[in-house]
Amino acid sequence: MTTLENLWHGNIRPVEQFVEGNAEYKNLLRLVGNNREKLEATLTPEQAELFEKYYTAVNEMDSITEAAAFTYGFTLAVGLLIDFKM
């Protein structure tokens, strides 16, 4: 199977490759999780619902940003390859 086919079928996940072995990312993820738990423990039900909506929106924005960065990086790489071959 080619790299492009593996990417299409989900066998290659660029985001997972980035964070695998990245100690700084893992530490930040742990910090975010710990702080979220502490914050949620202090919220009223109404505040918890609002916070969950906020958190969901931030995650959706992050997903859009990651997809756009991947698309840009892929386009840039293809452009560089085209320039290199000429």
C-alpha positions as protocol buffer text, in pm:
chain_id: "A"
residue {
  index: 1
  type: MET
  ca { x: 0 y: 0 z: 0 }
}
residue {
  index: 2
  type: THR
  ca { x: 135 y: 344 z: -87 }
}
residue {
  index: 3
  type: THR
  ca { x: 182 y: 622 z: 165 }
}
residue {
  index: 4
  type: LEU
  ca { x: -112 y: 810 z: 15 }
}
residue {
  index: 5
  type: GLU
  ca { x: -333 y: 501 z: 41 }
}
residue {
  index: 6
  type: ASN
  ca { x: -226 y: 448 z: 402 }
}
residue {
  index: 7
  type: LEU
  ca { x: -310 y: 811 z: 476 }
}
residue {
  index: 8
  type: TRP
  ca { x: -651 y: 772 z: 309 }
}
residue {
  index: 9
  type: HIS
  ca { x: -734 y: 455 z: 504 }
}
residue {
  index: 10
  type: GLY
  ca { x: -633 y: 610 z: 835 }
}
residue {
  index: 11
  type: ASN
  ca { x: -325 y: 394 z: 884 }
}
residue {
  index: 12
  type: ILE
  ca { x: -115 y: 709 z: 911 }
}
residue {
  index: 13
  type: ARG
  ca { x: -234 y: 970 z: 1160 }
}
residue {
  index: 14
  type: PRO
  ca { x: -7 y: 1277 z: 1150 }
}
residue {
  index: 15
  type: VAL
  ca { x: -140 y: 1421 z: 1476 }
}
residue {
  index: 16
  type: GLU
  ca { x: -61 y: 1101 z: 1665 }
}
residue {
  index: 17
  type: GLN
  ca { x: 287 y: 1091 z: 1516 }
}
residue {
  index: 18
  type: PHE
  ca { x: 353 y: 1445 z: 1637 }
}
residue {
  index: 19
  type: VAL
  ca { x: 257 y: 1382 z: 1997 }
}
residue {
  index: 20
  type: GLU
  ca { x: 409 y: 1036 z: 2031 }
}
residue {
  index: 21
  type: GLY
  ca { x: 717 y: 1071 z: 2244 }
}
residue {
  index: 22
  type: ASN
  ca { x: 671 y: 1447 z: 2285 }
}
residue {
  index: 23
  type: ALA
  ca { x: 729 y: 1497 z: 2658 }
}
residue {
  index: 24
  type: GLU
  ca { x: 633 y: 1866 z: 2653 }
}
residue {
  index: 25
  type: TYR
  ca { x: 298 y: 1785 z: 2490 }
}
residue {
  index: 26
  type: LYS
  ca { x: 229 y: 1503 z: 2736 }
}
residue {
  index: 27
  type: ASN
  ca { x: 307 y: 1731 z: 3032 }
}
residue {
  index: 28
  type: LEU
  ca { x: 75 y: 2000 z: 2898 }
}
residue {
  index: 29
  type: LEU
  ca { x: -199 y: 1745 z: 2835 }
}
residue {
  index: 30
  type: ARG
  ca { x: -168 y: 1623 z: 3193 }
}
residue {
  index: 31
  type: LEU
  ca { x: -177 y: 1982 z: 3322 }
}
residue {
  index: 32
  type: VAL
  ca { x: -488 y: 2062 z: 3119 }
}
residue {
  index: 33
  type: GLY
  ca { x: -660 y: 1748 z: 3246 }
}
residue {
  index: 34
  type: ASN
  ca { x: -573 y: 1815 z: 3609 }
}
residue {
  index: 35
  type: ASN
  ca { x: -684 y: 2178 z: 3591 }
}
residue {
  index: 36
  type: ARG
  ca { x: -1007 y: 2084 z: 3413 }
}
residue {
  index: 37
  type: GLU
  ca { x: -1091 y: 1834 z: 3688 }
}
residue {
  index: 38
  type: LYS
  ca { x: -1024 y: 2092 z: 3959 }
}
residue {
  index: 39
  type: LEU
  ca { x: -1232 y: 2355 z: 3782 }
}
residue {
  index: 40
  type: GLU
  ca { x: -1523 y: 2121 z: 3713 }
}
residue {
  index: 41
  type: ALA
  ca { x: -1535 y: 2023 z: 4082 }
}
residue {
  index: 42
  type: THR
  ca { x: -1616 y: 2386 z: 4172 }
}
residue {
  index: 43
  type: LEU
  ca { x: -1883 y: 2458 z: 3909 }
}
residue {
  index: 44
  type: THR
  ca { x: -2257 y: 2474 z: 3952 }
}
residue {
  index: 45
  type: PRO
  ca { x: -2458 y: 2261 z: 3707 }
}
residue {
  index: 46
  type: GLU
  ca { x: -2529 y: 2569 z: 3493 }
}
residue {
  index: 47
  type: GLN
  ca { x: -2163 y: 2669 z: 3491 }
}
residue {
  index: 48
  type: ALA
  ca { x: -2060 y: 2312 z: 3410 }
}
residue {
  index: 49
  type: GLU
  ca { x: -2295 y: 2309 z: 3109 }
}
residue {
  index: 50
  type: LEU
  ca { x: -2157 y: 2641 z: 2987 }
}
residue {
  index: 51
  type: PHE
  ca { x: -1799 y: 2523 z: 3038 }
}
residue {
  index: 52
  type: GLU
  ca { x: -1870 y: 2202 z: 2843 }
}
residue {
  index: 53
  type: LYS
  ca { x: -2007 y: 2408 z: 2553 }
}
residue {
  index: 54
  type: TYR
  ca { x: -1696 y: 2627 z: 2566 }
}
residue {
  index: 55
  type: TYR
  ca { x: -1464 y: 2324 z: 2577 }
}
residue {
  index: 56
  type: THR
  ca { x: -1645 y: 2160 z: 2284 }
}
residue {
  index: 57
  type: ALA
  ca { x: -1616 y: 2477 z: 2074 }
}
residue {
  index: 58
  type: VAL
  ca { x: -1243 y: 2509 z: 2153 }
}
residue {
  index: 59
  type: ASN
  ca { x: -1188 y: 2145 z: 2051 }
}
residue {
  index: 60
  type: GLU
  ca { x: -1375 y: 2201 z: 1724 }
}
residue {
  index: 61
  type: MET
  ca { x: -1162 y: 2510 z: 1653 }
}
residue {
  index: 62
  type: ASP
  ca { x: -846 y: 2311 z: 1727 }
}
residue {
  index: 63
  type: SER
  ca { x: -960 y: 2041 z: 1487 }
}
residue {
  index: 64
  type: ILE
  ca { x: -1019 y: 2295 z: 1210 }
}
residue {
  index: 65
  type: THR
  ca { x: -679 y: 2453 z: 1277 }
}
residue {
  index: 66
  type: GLU
  ca { x: -502 y: 2116 z: 1267 }
}
residue {
  index: 67
  type: ALA
  ca { x: -671 y: 2023 z: 938 }
}
residue {
  index: 68
  type: ALA
  ca { x: -582 y: 2360 z: 784 }
}
residue {
  index: 69
  type: ALA
  ca { x: -220 y: 2333 z: 901 }
}
residue {
  index: 70
  type: PHE
  ca { x: -195 y: 1981 z: 758 }
}
residue {
  index: 71
  type: THR
  ca { x: -344 y: 2094 z: 427 }
}
residue {
  index: 72
  type: TYR
  ca { x: -109 y: 2391 z: 409 }
}
residue {
  index: 73
  type: GLY
  ca { x: 193 y: 2178 z: 495 }
}
residue {
  index: 74
  type: PHE
  ca { x: 100 y: 1916 z: 237 }
}
residue {
  index: 75
  type: THR
  ca { x: 45 y: 2182 z: -30 }
}
residue {
  index: 76
  type: LEU
  ca { x: 375 y: 2347 z: 57 }
}
residue {
  index: 77
  type: ALA
  ca { x: 559 y: 2014 z: 40 }
}
residue {
  index: 78
  type: VAL
  ca { x: 410 y: 1934 z: -301 }
}
residue {
  index: 79
  type: GLY
  ca { x: 507 y: 2281 z: -424 }
}
residue {
  index: 80
  type: LEU
  ca { x: 862 y: 2231 z: -302 }
}
residue {
  index: 81
  type: LEU
  ca { x: 881 y: 1894 z: -474 }
}
residue {
  index: 82
  type: ILE
  ca { x: 758 y: 2045 z: -799 }
}
residue {
  index: 83
  type: ASP
  ca { x: 1016 y: 2324 z: -774 }
}
residue {
  index: 84
  type: PHE
  ca { x: 1291 y: 2075 z: -691 }
}
residue {
  index: 85
  type: LYS
  ca { x: 1213 y: 1852 z: -990 }
}
residue {
  index: 86
  type: MET
  ca { x: 1230 y: 2142 z: -1236 }
}
